[in-house]
Amino acid sequence: MSGPARALPQGAPLDGSRLKIVQAGDPVLRKIACDLTPEEIDSPAIRQLVGWMKDTMRDAPGVGLAAPQIGLSIQLAVIEDRAENLRAATPEQIAERERREVPFFALFNPRILLFSEDTAEFYEGCLSVSGFGALVRRSLGVTVEYLDENAQPRRIEARGWFARILQHEIDHLNGCLYIDRMEPRSFATSDNLARYWKDLPVAAVREQLNLNPR
């Protein structure tokens, strides 16, 4: 391997345990990550890294993790929305968010080709902005091209929560955090989000925060 993909995270585990997740303020989170070549994607080191990222994401827990979040400025993210994540939401919330189970996969060098014109606003959090959440408006649908773990080209047309996860993780690969897109008045600690806002409809949140209706 050559270039930026040569380095693996400092203190990388030997047993597949959790990697350190860097937090907002670390310069790596504000860089545009470097593309990987097919040869790099197919290397043992990157395959091992994908496994570590999978373990780290599940342990956090989260539904996505991008390489910059573990200190590597490379175009790699992993995504998984397991059935157990959905059990924490009500049927109404699942329907409203168009949320469904997403099997684990890794994507390299992703590009969003198309954003839908229809949008929705929901609370988001981030493993690299630990302990907080805010309302973020995103497109309800996206079309994404990427390379899979075998360096083969793939295309996804995603809707709902899956589309939101893709947008969030691809933002990370372009030096963007959700706080750059959030509704600032909705920013809250995770404890206060769960206490005051989590179960309210977005329209009610906006009304209580004296925000213009959308």
ROTI-895809 format. One record per atom (N, C-alpha, C): residue number from 1; atom name; x, y, z. Coordinates in nm, 2 decimals, always signed. Example, Ala and Ser with C-alpha at 12.3 -4.5 7.8 and 13.67 -1.06 7.14 Angstrom:
<rs>
    n  atom      xx      yy      zz
    1     N   +1.32   -0.57   +0.78
    1    CA   +1.23   -0.45   +0.78
    1     C   +1.32   -0.33   +0.78
    2     N   +1.28   -0.22   +0.71
    2    CA   +1.37   -0.11   +0.71
    2     C   +1.29   +0.00   +0.79
</rs>
This chain:
<rs>
    n  atom      xx      yy      zz
    1     N   +0.08   -0.12   +0.00
    1    CA   +0.00   +0.00   +0.00
    1     C   +0.09   +0.12   +0.00
    2     N   +0.03   +0.23   -0.06
    2    CA   +0.11   +0.35   -0.07
    2     C   +0.02   +0.47   -0.02
    3     N   +0.09   +0.58   +0.00
    3    CA   +0.02   +0.70   +0.03
    3     C   -0.05   +0.70   +0.17
    4     N   -0.17   +0.77   +0.18
    4    CA   -0.23   +0.78   +0.31
    4     C   -0.29   +0.66   +0.36
    5     N   -0.32   +0.56   +0.28
    5    CA   -0.38   +0.43   +0.33
    5     C   -0.28   +0.34   +0.40
    6     N   -0.15   +0.38   +0.39
    6    CA   -0.05   +0.29   +0.46
    6     C   -0.06   +0.29   +0.61
    7     N   -0.10   +0.41   +0.67
    7    CA   -0.10   +0.42   +0.81
    7     C   -0.23   +0.36   +0.86
    8     N   -0.22   +0.27   +0.97
    8    CA   -0.34   +0.23   +1.04
    8     C   -0.35   +0.31   +1.17
    9     N   -0.47   +0.30   +1.24
    9    CA   -0.48   +0.39   +1.36
    9     C   -0.38   +0.35   +1.46
   10     N   -0.33   +0.46   +1.53
   10    CA   -0.24   +0.43   +1.64
   10     C   -0.30   +0.35   +1.75
   11     N   -0.23   +0.25   +1.80
   11    CA   -0.29   +0.16   +1.90
   11     C   -0.39   +0.07   +1.84
   12     N   -0.38   +0.04   +1.71
   12    CA   -0.48   -0.05   +1.65
   12     C   -0.48   -0.19   +1.73
   13     N   -0.60   -0.24   +1.75
   13    CA   -0.61   -0.36   +1.84
   13     C   -0.57   -0.48   +1.76
   14     N   -0.53   -0.58   +1.84
   14    CA   -0.49   -0.71   +1.78
   14     C   -0.61   -0.81   +1.79
   15     N   -0.71   -0.78   +1.87
   15    CA   -0.82   -0.87   +1.89
   15     C   -0.95   -0.83   +1.84
   16     N   -0.95   -0.72   +1.75
   16    CA   -1.08   -0.68   +1.70
   16     C   -1.16   -0.59   +1.79
   17     N   -1.10   -0.54   +1.90
   17    CA   -1.17   -0.46   +2.00
   17     C   -1.18   -0.32   +1.94
   18     N   -1.24   -0.23   +2.03
   18    CA   -1.28   -0.10   +1.98
   18     C   -1.16   -0.01   +1.95
   19     N   -1.16   +0.06   +1.84
   19    CA   -1.07   +0.17   +1.81
   19     C   -1.11   +0.30   +1.87
   20     N   -1.01   +0.39   +1.89
   20    CA   -1.04   +0.52   +1.95
   20     C   -1.12   +0.60   +1.85
   21     N   -1.23   +0.66   +1.89
   21    CA   -1.30   +0.75   +1.80
   21     C   -1.27   +0.90   +1.83
   22     N   -1.21   +0.97   +1.73
   22    CA   -1.17   +1.11   +1.76
   22     C   -1.29   +1.20   +1.77
   23     N   -1.27   +1.31   +1.84
   23    CA   -1.38   +1.40   +1.86
   23     C   -1.37   +1.53   +1.79
   24     N   -1.48   +1.60   +1.78
   24    CA   -1.48   +1.73   +1.71
   24     C   -1.37   +1.82   +1.76
   25     N   -1.30   +1.89   +1.67
   25    CA   -1.19   +1.97   +1.70
   25     C   -1.06   +1.90   +1.65
   26     N   -1.06   +1.77   +1.63
   26    CA   -0.95   +1.71   +1.57
   26     C   -0.94   +1.74   +1.42
   27     N   -0.83   +1.79   +1.37
   27    CA   -0.82   +1.84   +1.23
   27     C   -0.85   +1.73   +1.13
   28     N   -0.84   +1.61   +1.16
   28    CA   -0.87   +1.50   +1.06
   28     C   -1.01   +1.50   +1.02
   29     N   -1.10   +1.55   +1.11
   29    CA   -1.24   +1.55   +1.08
   29     C   -1.28   +1.66   +0.98
   30     N   -1.19   +1.75   +0.95
   30    CA   -1.22   +1.86   +0.86
   30     C   -1.14   +1.86   +0.73
   31     N   -1.08   +1.74   +0.71
   31    CA   -1.01   +1.72   +0.58
   31     C   -1.09   +1.65   +0.48
   32     N   -1.07   +1.67   +0.35
   32    CA   -1.13   +1.59   +0.25
   32     C   -1.05   +1.46   +0.24
   33     N   -1.11   +1.35   +0.26
   33    CA   -1.03   +1.23   +0.27
   33     C   -0.98   +1.18   +0.13
   34     N   -0.87   +1.11   +0.13
   34    CA   -0.81   +1.07   +0.00
   34     C   -0.88   +0.94   -0.05
   35     N   -0.89   +0.93   -0.18
   35    CA   -0.94   +0.81   -0.25
   35     C   -0.84   +0.70   -0.23
   36     N   -0.90   +0.58   -0.23
   36    CA   -0.81   +0.45   -0.23
   36     C   -0.81   +0.39   -0.37
   37     N   -0.70   +0.33   -0.41
   37    CA   -0.69   +0.26   -0.53
   37     C   -0.75   +0.12   -0.51
   38     N   -0.79   +0.05   -0.62
   38    CA   -0.84   -0.08   -0.61
   38     C   -0.74   -0.18   -0.54
   39     N   -0.61   -0.16   -0.57
   39    CA   -0.51   -0.24   -0.50
   39     C   -0.51   -0.22   -0.35
   40     N   -0.53   -0.09   -0.31
   40    CA   -0.53   -0.07   -0.17
   40     C   -0.66   -0.13   -0.10
   41     N   -0.77   -0.11   -0.17
   41    CA   -0.89   -0.17   -0.12
   41     C   -0.88   -0.32   -0.09
   42     N   -0.82   -0.38   -0.18
   42    CA   -0.81   -0.53   -0.18
   42     C   -0.69   -0.58   -0.09
   43     N   -0.63   -0.49   -0.02
   43    CA   -0.51   -0.53   +0.06
   43     C   -0.55   -0.59   +0.19
   44     N   -0.47   -0.68   +0.25
   44    CA   -0.50   -0.73   +0.38
   44     C   -0.52   -0.63   +0.49
   45     N   -0.44   -0.52   +0.49
   45    CA   -0.45   -0.42   +0.59
   45     C   -0.58   -0.35   +0.59
   46     N   -0.64   -0.32   +0.47
   46    CA   -0.77   -0.25   +0.46
   46     C   -0.88   -0.35   +0.50
   47     N   -0.86   -0.47   +0.46
   47    CA   -0.96   -0.57   +0.51
   47     C   -0.97   -0.58   +0.66
   48     N   -0.85   -0.58   +0.72
   48    CA   -0.84   -0.59   +0.87
   48     C   -0.91   -0.46   +0.93
   49     N   -0.88   -0.35   +0.87
   49    CA   -0.93   -0.22   +0.91
   49     C   -1.08   -0.22   +0.91
   50     N   -1.14   -0.27   +0.80
   50    CA   -1.29   -0.28   +0.79
   50     C   -1.34   -0.36   +0.91
   51     N   -1.28   -0.47   +0.94
   51    CA   -1.33   -0.55   +1.05
   51     C   -1.32   -0.48   +1.18
   52     N   -1.21   -0.41   +1.21
   52    CA   -1.20   -0.33   +1.33
   52     C   -1.31   -0.22   +1.33
   53     N   -1.33   -0.16   +1.22
   53    CA   -1.43   -0.05   +1.22
   53     C   -1.57   -0.11   +1.25
   54     N   -1.60   -0.23   +1.19
   54    CA   -1.73   -0.29   +1.22
   54     C   -1.74   -0.32   +1.37
   55     N   -1.64   -0.37   +1.43
   55    CA   -1.65   -0.40   +1.58
   55     C   -1.66   -0.27   +1.66
   56     N   -1.59   -0.16   +1.62
   56    CA   -1.60   -0.04   +1.69
   56     C   -1.74   +0.03   +1.67
   57     N   -1.79   +0.02   +1.55
   57    CA   -1.93   +0.08   +1.53
   57     C   -2.03   +0.01   +1.61
   58     N   -2.02   -0.13   +1.62
   58    CA   -2.12   -0.20   +1.69
   58     C   -2.11   -0.18   +1.84
   59     N   -1.98   -0.16   +1.89
   59    CA   -1.96   -0.14   +2.03
   59     C   -2.00   -0.01   +2.08
   60     N   -2.00   +0.10   +1.99
   60    CA   -2.02   +0.23   +2.03
   60     C   -2.16   +0.26   +2.10
   61     N   -2.27   +0.22   +2.06
   61    CA   -2.31   +0.16   +1.93
   61     C   -2.34   +0.28   +1.83
   62     N   -2.34   +0.24   +1.70
   62    CA   -2.37   +0.34   +1.60
   62     C   -2.42   +0.27   +1.48
   63     N   -2.47   +0.34   +1.38
   63    CA   -2.52   +0.29   +1.25
   63     C   -2.42   +0.31   +1.14
   64     N   -2.32   +0.39   +1.16
   64    CA   -2.22   +0.42   +1.06
   64     C   -2.09   +0.47   +1.13
   65     N   -1.98   +0.45   +1.06
   65    CA   -1.85   +0.50   +1.10
   65     C   -1.76   +0.52   +0.98
   66     N   -1.70   +0.64   +0.98
   66    CA   -1.62   +0.68   +0.87
   66     C   -1.47   +0.68   +0.91
   67     N   -1.38   +0.65   +0.82
   67    CA   -1.24   +0.64   +0.86
   67     C   -1.18   +0.76   +0.93
   68     N   -1.22   +0.89   +0.88
   68    CA   -1.17   +1.00   +0.96
   68     C   -1.21   +1.00   +1.11
   69     N   -1.31   +0.93   +1.14
   69    CA   -1.35   +0.93   +1.28
   69     C   -1.26   +0.84   +1.37
   70     N   -1.18   +0.76   +1.30
   70    CA   -1.07   +0.69   +1.38
   70     C   -0.93   +0.74   +1.34
   71     N   -0.93   +0.86   +1.28
   71    CA   -0.80   +0.93   +1.26
   71     C   -0.74   +0.90   +1.13
   72     N   -0.81   +0.84   +1.03
   72    CA   -0.76   +0.81   +0.90
   72     C   -0.83   +0.89   +0.79
   73     N   -0.76   +0.97   +0.72
   73    CA   -0.82   +1.05   +0.62
   73     C   -0.82   +0.98   +0.48
   74     N   -0.90   +0.87   +0.48
   74    CA   -0.92   +0.79   +0.36
   74     C   -1.07   +0.77   +0.34
   75     N   -1.10   +0.75   +0.21
   75    CA   -1.24   +0.74   +0.17
   75     C   -1.30   +0.60   +0.19
   76     N   -1.33   +0.58   +0.32
   76    CA   -1.39   +0.45   +0.36
   76     C   -1.49   +0.48   +0.47
   77     N   -1.60   +0.41   +0.46
   77    CA   -1.70   +0.42   +0.57
   77     C   -1.77   +0.28   +0.58
   78     N   -1.82   +0.25   +0.69
   78    CA   -1.89   +0.12   +0.71
   78     C   -2.03   +0.16   +0.77
   79     N   -2.13   +0.09   +0.73
   79    CA   -2.27   +0.12   +0.76
   79     C   -2.34   -0.01   +0.80
   80     N   -2.43   +0.00   +0.90
   80    CA   -2.51   -0.12   +0.94
   80     C   -2.62   -0.06   +1.03
   81     N   -2.75   -0.09   +1.00
   81    CA   -2.86   -0.06   +1.09
   81     C   -2.93   -0.19   +1.12
   82     N   -2.90   -0.24   +1.24
   82    CA   -2.94   -0.38   +1.27
   82     C   -3.09   -0.37   +1.33
   83     N   -3.15   -0.49   +1.33
   83    CA   -3.29   -0.50   +1.37
   83     C   -3.30   -0.46   +1.52
   84     N   -3.20   -0.48   +1.60
   84    CA   -3.21   -0.44   +1.74
   84     C   -3.21   -0.29   +1.76
   85     N   -3.15   -0.22   +1.66
   85    CA   -3.16   -0.07   +1.66
   85     C   -3.31   -0.03   +1.65
   86     N   -3.38   -0.10   +1.56
   86    CA   -3.52   -0.06   +1.53
   86     C   -3.61   -0.09   +1.64
   87     N   -3.57   -0.18   +1.73
   87    CA   -3.66   -0.22   +1.84
   87     C   -3.67   -0.10   +1.94
   88     N   -3.58   -0.01   +1.94
   88    CA   -3.58   +0.10   +2.04
   88     C   -3.68   +0.21   +1.99
   89     N   -3.72   +0.20   +1.87
   89    CA   -3.82   +0.30   +1.81
   89     C   -3.96   +0.25   +1.81
   90     N   -4.05   +0.34   +1.81
   90    CA   -4.19   +0.30   +1.80
   90     C   -4.23   +0.27   +1.65
   91     N   -4.33   +0.20   +1.63
   91    CA   -4.37   +0.18   +1.49
   91     C   -4.40   +0.31   +1.41
   92     N   -4.45   +0.41   +1.49
   92    CA   -4.48   +0.54   +1.42
   92     C   -4.35   +0.60   +1.38
   93     N   -4.25   +0.60   +1.47
   93    CA   -4.12   +0.66   +1.44
   93     C   -4.05   +0.59   +1.32
   94     N   -4.06   +0.45   +1.32
   94    CA   -4.00   +0.38   +1.21
   94     C   -4.07   +0.42   +1.08
   95     N   -4.20   +0.43   +1.08
   95    CA   -4.27   +0.46   +0.95
   95     C   -4.24   +0.60   +0.91
   96     N   -4.23   +0.70   +1.01
   96    CA   -4.21   +0.84   +0.98
   96     C   -4.07   +0.86   +0.92
   97     N   -3.97   +0.78   +0.97
   97    CA   -3.84   +0.79   +0.92
   97     C   -3.80   +0.70   +0.80
   98     N   -3.90   +0.62   +0.76
   98    CA   -3.88   +0.52   +0.65
   98     C   -3.76   +0.44   +0.69
   99     N   -3.76   +0.39   +0.81
   99    CA   -3.64   +0.31   +0.86
   99     C   -3.65   +0.16   +0.84
  100     N   -3.55   +0.10   +0.80
  100    CA   -3.55   -0.05   +0.78
  100     C   -3.41   -0.10   +0.81
  101     N   -3.40   -0.23   +0.83
  101    CA   -3.27   -0.29   +0.86
  101     C   -3.18   -0.28   +0.74
  102     N   -3.05   -0.25   +0.76
  102    CA   -2.95   -0.24   +0.66
  102     C   -2.84   -0.33   +0.70
  103     N   -2.81   -0.44   +0.62
  103    CA   -2.70   -0.53   +0.65
  103     C   -2.57   -0.45   +0.64
  104     N   -2.47   -0.51   +0.71
  104    CA   -2.34   -0.44   +0.71
  104     C   -2.28   -0.44   +0.57
  105     N   -2.22   -0.33   +0.54
  105    CA   -2.13   -0.32   +0.42
  105     C   -2.03   -0.20   +0.44
  106     N   -1.93   -0.21   +0.36
  106    CA   -1.83   -0.10   +0.35
  106     C   -1.83   -0.04   +0.22
  107     N   -1.81   +0.09   +0.21
  107    CA   -1.81   +0.16   +0.09
  107     C   -1.68   +0.25   +0.08
  108     N   -1.62   +0.25   -0.04
  108    CA   -1.50   +0.32   -0.06
  108     C   -1.52   +0.42   -0.17
  109     N   -1.46   +0.54   -0.16
  109    CA   -1.46   +0.64   -0.26
  109     C   -1.61   +0.68   -0.30
  110     N   -1.70   +0.69   -0.21
  110    CA   -1.84   +0.71   -0.24
  110     C   -1.86   +0.85   -0.30
  111     N   -1.96   +0.86   -0.39
  111    CA   -2.00   +0.99   -0.44
  111     C   -2.15   +0.99   -0.45
  112     N   -2.21   +1.10   -0.40
  112    CA   -2.36   +1.12   -0.41
  112     C   -2.39   +1.18   -0.55
  113     N   -2.46   +1.11   -0.63
  113    CA   -2.49   +1.15   -0.77
  113     C   -2.61   +1.23   -0.77
  114     N   -2.71   +1.20   -0.68
  114    CA   -2.84   +1.27   -0.69
  114     C   -2.90   +1.28   -0.55
  115     N   -2.95   +1.40   -0.52
  115    CA   -3.03   +1.42   -0.40
  115     C   -3.17   +1.44   -0.44
  116     N   -3.26   +1.38   -0.37
  116    CA   -3.41   +1.40   -0.39
  116     C   -3.44   +1.54   -0.35
  117     N   -3.55   +1.60   -0.42
  117    CA   -3.59   +1.73   -0.38
  117     C   -3.67   +1.73   -0.25
  118     N   -3.74   +1.61   -0.22
  118    CA   -3.81   +1.61   -0.09
  118     C   -3.71   +1.59   +0.02
  119     N   -3.74   +1.65   +0.14
  119    CA   -3.65   +1.65   +0.25
  119     C   -3.73   +1.62   +0.38
  120     N   -3.65   +1.59   +0.48
  120    CA   -3.71   +1.57   +0.61
  120     C   -3.61   +1.61   +0.72
  121     N   -3.67   +1.65   +0.83
  121    CA   -3.58   +1.70   +0.94
  121     C   -3.60   +1.61   +1.06
  122     N   -3.49   +1.55   +1.12
  122    CA   -3.49   +1.47   +1.23
  122     C   -3.37   +1.50   +1.32
  123     N   -3.38   +1.45   +1.44
  123    CA   -3.26   +1.46   +1.53
  123     C   -3.15   +1.36   +1.48
  124     N   -3.03   +1.41   +1.48
  124    CA   -2.91   +1.32   +1.46
  124     C   -2.81   +1.34   +1.57
  125     N   -2.73   +1.23   +1.59
  125    CA   -2.62   +1.24   +1.67
  125     C   -2.49   +1.20   +1.59
  126     N   -2.38   +1.19   +1.66
  126    CA   -2.26   +1.16   +1.59
  126     C   -2.16   +1.10   +1.70
  127     N   -2.09   +0.99   +1.66
  127    CA   -1.99   +0.94   +1.76
  127     C   -1.87   +1.03   +1.78
  128     N   -1.85   +1.13   +1.69
  128    CA   -1.74   +1.22   +1.70
  128     C   -1.79   +1.36   +1.76
  129     N   -1.91   +1.37   +1.79
  129    CA   -1.97   +1.48   +1.87
  129     C   -2.04   +1.42   +1.98
  130     N   -1.97   +1.35   +2.06
  130    CA   -2.03   +1.26   +2.16
  130     C   -2.11   +1.33   +2.27
  131     N   -2.23   +1.28   +2.29
  131    CA   -2.31   +1.34   +2.40
  131     C   -2.41   +1.45   +2.36
  132     N   -2.42   +1.47   +2.23
  132    CA   -2.51   +1.58   +2.18
  132     C   -2.60   +1.53   +2.06
  133     N   -2.70   +1.61   +2.03
  133    CA   -2.78   +1.58   +1.91
  133     C   -2.85   +1.71   +1.87
  134     N   -2.90   +1.71   +1.74
  134    CA   -2.96   +1.83   +1.69
  134     C   -3.05   +1.79   +1.57
  135     N   -3.14   +1.88   +1.54
  135    CA   -3.22   +1.86   +1.42
  135     C   -3.14   +1.89   +1.30
  136     N   -3.15   +1.80   +1.20
  136    CA   -3.07   +1.82   +1.07
  136     C   -3.17   +1.79   +0.96
  137     N   -3.18   +1.88   +0.86
  137    CA   -3.26   +1.85   +0.74
  137     C   -3.18   +1.79   +0.63
  138     N   -3.23   +1.68   +0.58
  138    CA   -3.16   +1.61   +0.47
  138     C   -3.26   +1.56   +0.36
  139     N   -3.20   +1.53   +0.25
  139    CA   -3.28   +1.47   +0.14
  139     C   -3.33   +1.34   +0.18
  140     N   -3.46   +1.30   +0.14
  140    CA   -3.51   +1.18   +0.18
  140     C   -3.46   +1.06   +0.09
  141     N   -3.40   +1.10   -0.03
  141    CA   -3.35   +1.00   -0.12
  141     C   -3.22   +1.04   -0.18
  142     N   -3.13   +0.95   -0.20
  142    CA   -3.00   +0.97   -0.26
  142     C   -2.96   +0.86   -0.35
  143     N   -2.89   +0.89   -0.46
  143    CA   -2.82   +0.79   -0.54
  143     C   -2.67   +0.80   -0.52
  144     N   -2.61   +0.69   -0.48
  144    CA   -2.47   +0.69   -0.45
  144     C   -2.39   +0.58   -0.53
  145     N   -2.28   +0.62   -0.58
  145    CA   -2.19   +0.53   -0.64
  145     C   -2.07   +0.51   -0.55
  146     N   -2.01   +0.39   -0.55
  146    CA   -1.90   +0.36   -0.46
  146     C   -1.83   +0.23   -0.51
  147     N   -1.72   +0.20   -0.45
  147    CA   -1.65   +0.07   -0.47
  147     C   -1.68   -0.02   -0.35
  148     N   -1.71   -0.14   -0.37
  148    CA   -1.73   -0.23   -0.26
  148     C   -1.60   -0.29   -0.21
  149     N   -1.61   -0.39   -0.11
  149    CA   -1.48   -0.44   -0.05
  149     C   -1.40   -0.52   -0.15
  150     N   -1.45   -0.55   -0.27
  150    CA   -1.37   -0.62   -0.37
  150     C   -1.33   -0.52   -0.48
  151     N   -1.35   -0.39   -0.45
  151    CA   -1.31   -0.28   -0.54
  151     C   -1.40   -0.28   -0.67
  152     N   -1.52   -0.34   -0.66
  152    CA   -1.61   -0.34   -0.77
  152     C   -1.71   -0.22   -0.76
  153     N   -1.74   -0.16   -0.87
  153    CA   -1.83   -0.04   -0.87
  153     C   -1.97   -0.09   -0.83
  154     N   -2.04   -0.01   -0.75
  154    CA   -2.17   -0.03   -0.71
  154     C   -2.25   +0.10   -0.71
  155     N   -2.38   +0.08   -0.72
  155    CA   -2.47   +0.20   -0.71
  155     C   -2.59   +0.17   -0.62
  156     N   -2.62   +0.26   -0.53
  156    CA   -2.73   +0.24   -0.44
  156     C   -2.83   +0.36   -0.46
  157     N   -2.96   +0.32   -0.46
  157    CA   -3.06   +0.42   -0.45
  157     C   -3.13   +0.40   -0.32
  158     N   -3.11   +0.49   -0.23
  158    CA   -3.16   +0.48   -0.09
  158     C   -3.26   +0.58   -0.05
  159     N   -3.35   +0.54   +0.04
  159    CA   -3.46   +0.62   +0.08
  159     C   -3.46   +0.62   +0.24
  160     N   -3.52   +0.73   +0.29
  160    CA   -3.55   +0.73   +0.43
  160     C   -3.42   +0.74   +0.52
  161     N   -3.43   +0.66   +0.63
  161    CA   -3.32   +0.67   +0.72
  161     C   -3.19   +0.62   +0.66
  162     N   -3.19   +0.52   +0.58
  162    CA   -3.07   +0.47   +0.51
  162     C   -3.01   +0.58   +0.43
  163     N   -3.09   +0.66   +0.36
  163    CA   -3.04   +0.78   +0.28
  163     C   -2.97   +0.88   +0.38
  164     N   -3.03   +0.90   +0.49
  164    CA   -2.97   +0.99   +0.59
  164     C   -2.84   +0.94   +0.64
  165     N   -2.83   +0.81   +0.67
  165    CA   -2.70   +0.75   +0.72
  165     C   -2.59   +0.77   +0.61
  166     N   -2.63   +0.74   +0.49
  166    CA   -2.53   +0.76   +0.38
  166     C   -2.48   +0.91   +0.37
  167     N   -2.58   +1.00   +0.38
  167    CA   -2.54   +1.14   +0.37
  167     C   -2.45   +1.18   +0.49
  168     N   -2.48   +1.13   +0.61
  168    CA   -2.40   +1.16   +0.72
  168     C   -2.26   +1.11   +0.71
  169     N   -2.24   +0.99   +0.67
  169    CA   -2.11   +0.93   +0.66
  169     C   -2.03   +0.98   +0.55
  170     N   -2.09   +1.01   +0.43
  170    CA   -2.02   +1.07   +0.32
  170     C   -1.98   +1.21   +0.35
  171     N   -2.06   +1.28   +0.43
  171    CA   -2.02   +1.42   +0.48
  171     C   -1.89   +1.40   +0.56
  172     N   -1.87   +1.30   +0.64
  172    CA   -1.75   +1.28   +0.71
  172     C   -1.63   +1.27   +0.62
  173     N   -1.65   +1.21   +0.51
  173    CA   -1.54   +1.19   +0.41
  173     C   -1.50   +1.32   +0.34
  174     N   -1.59   +1.42   +0.35
  174    CA   -1.56   +1.55   +0.29
  174     C   -1.54   +1.66   +0.39
  175     N   -1.51   +1.62   +0.51
  175    CA   -1.47   +1.72   +0.61
  175     C   -1.59   +1.79   +0.68
  176     N   -1.71   +1.73   +0.67
  176    CA   -1.83   +1.80   +0.72
  176     C   -1.89   +1.72   +0.83
  177     N   -1.93   +1.79   +0.94
  177    CA   -2.00   +1.73   +1.05
  177     C   -2.15   +1.77   +1.05
  178     N   -2.23   +1.70   +1.12
  178    CA   -2.37   +1.74   +1.12
  178     C   -2.40   +1.87   +1.18
  179     N   -2.31   +1.91   +1.27
  179    CA   -2.32   +2.05   +1.33
  179     C   -2.31   +2.16   +1.23
  180     N   -2.25   +2.13   +1.12
  180    CA   -2.25   +2.23   +1.01
  180     C   -2.38   +2.25   +0.94
  181     N   -2.47   +2.15   +0.96
  181    CA   -2.60   +2.15   +0.89
  181     C   -2.72   +2.16   +0.99
  182     N   -2.69   +2.16   +1.11
  182    CA   -2.80   +2.15   +1.21
  182     C   -2.88   +2.28   +1.23
  183     N   -3.00   +2.26   +1.29
  183    CA   -3.07   +2.38   +1.33
  183     C   -3.01   +2.42   +1.47
  184     N   -2.94   +2.53   +1.48
  184    CA   -2.86   +2.56   +1.60
  184     C   -2.95   +2.56   +1.73
  185     N   -3.07   +2.61   +1.73
  185    CA   -3.15   +2.62   +1.85
  185     C   -3.19   +2.48   +1.90
  186     N   -3.18   +2.38   +1.82
  186    CA   -3.22   +2.25   +1.86
  186     C   -3.11   +2.17   +1.93
  187     N   -2.99   +2.22   +1.93
  187    CA   -2.87   +2.15   +1.98
  187     C   -2.89   +2.12   +2.13
  188     N   -2.87   +1.99   +2.17
  188    CA   -2.90   +1.95   +2.31
  188     C   -2.81   +1.84   +2.35
  189     N   -2.78   +1.83   +2.48
  189    CA   -2.71   +1.71   +2.53
  189     C   -2.80   +1.59   +2.50
  190     N   -2.74   +1.47   +2.50
  190    CA   -2.81   +1.35   +2.48
  190     C   -2.91   +1.33   +2.59
  191     N   -2.87   +1.36   +2.72
  191    CA   -2.97   +1.35   +2.83
  191     C   -3.09   +1.43   +2.81
  192     N   -3.07   +1.56   +2.78
  192    CA   -3.18   +1.65   +2.76
  192     C   -3.26   +1.62   +2.64
  193     N   -3.20   +1.57   +2.53
  193    CA   -3.27   +1.52   +2.42
  193     C   -3.37   +1.41   +2.45
  194     N   -3.32   +1.31   +2.53
  194    CA   -3.40   +1.20   +2.57
  194     C   -3.51   +1.25   +2.67
  195     N   -3.48   +1.35   +2.75
  195    CA   -3.58   +1.39   +2.85
  195     C   -3.69   +1.48   +2.79
  196     N   -3.65   +1.57   +2.70
  196    CA   -3.75   +1.67   +2.66
  196     C   -3.80   +1.66   +2.52
  197     N   -3.71   +1.61   +2.42
  197    CA   -3.74   +1.62   +2.28
  197     C   -3.76   +1.50   +2.20
  198     N   -3.70   +1.39   +2.24
  198    CA   -3.69   +1.27   +2.16
  198     C   -3.83   +1.22   +2.11
  199     N   -3.93   +1.22   +2.19
  199    CA   -4.06   +1.16   +2.15
  199     C   -4.16   +1.26   +2.10
  200     N   -4.11   +1.39   +2.08
  200    CA   -4.20   +1.49   +2.02
  200     C   -4.20   +1.49   +1.87
  201     N   -4.31   +1.52   +1.80
  201    CA   -4.30   +1.54   +1.66
  201     C   -4.21   +1.66   +1.63
  202     N   -4.14   +1.66   +1.52
  202    CA   -4.05   +1.77   +1.48
  202     C   -4.13   +1.90   +1.48
  203     N   -4.25   +1.90   +1.43
  203    CA   -4.33   +2.03   +1.43
  203     C   -4.35   +2.08   +1.57
  204     N   -4.37   +2.00   +1.67
  204    CA   -4.38   +2.04   +1.81
  204     C   -4.25   +2.09   +1.86
  205     N   -4.14   +2.03   +1.83
  205    CA   -4.01   +2.07   +1.87
  205     C   -3.98   +2.21   +1.82
  206     N   -4.01   +2.23   +1.69
  206    CA   -3.99   +2.36   +1.63
  206     C   -4.07   +2.47   +1.70
  207     N   -4.20   +2.44   +1.73
  207    CA   -4.29   +2.53   +1.79
  207     C   -4.23   +2.57   +1.93
  208     N   -4.19   +2.47   +2.01
  208    CA   -4.14   +2.50   +2.14
  208     C   -4.01   +2.58   +2.14
  209     N   -3.93   +2.56   +2.04
  209    CA   -3.81   +2.63   +2.02
  209     C   -3.82   +2.76   +1.95
  210     N   -3.94   +2.80   +1.92
  210    CA   -3.97   +2.93   +1.85
  210     C   -3.90   +2.94   +1.72
  211     N   -3.91   +2.82   +1.65
  211    CA   -3.86   +2.82   +1.51
  211     C   -3.97   +2.83   +1.41
  212     N   -3.94   +2.88   +1.29
  212    CA   -4.04   +2.89   +1.19
  212     C   -4.09   +2.75   +1.15
  213     N   -4.22   +2.73   +1.13
  213    CA   -4.26   +2.60   +1.08
  213     C   -4.21   +2.57   +0.94
  214     N   -4.19   +2.44   +0.91
  214    CA   -4.15   +2.40   +0.78
  214     C   -4.24   +2.29   +0.73
</rs>
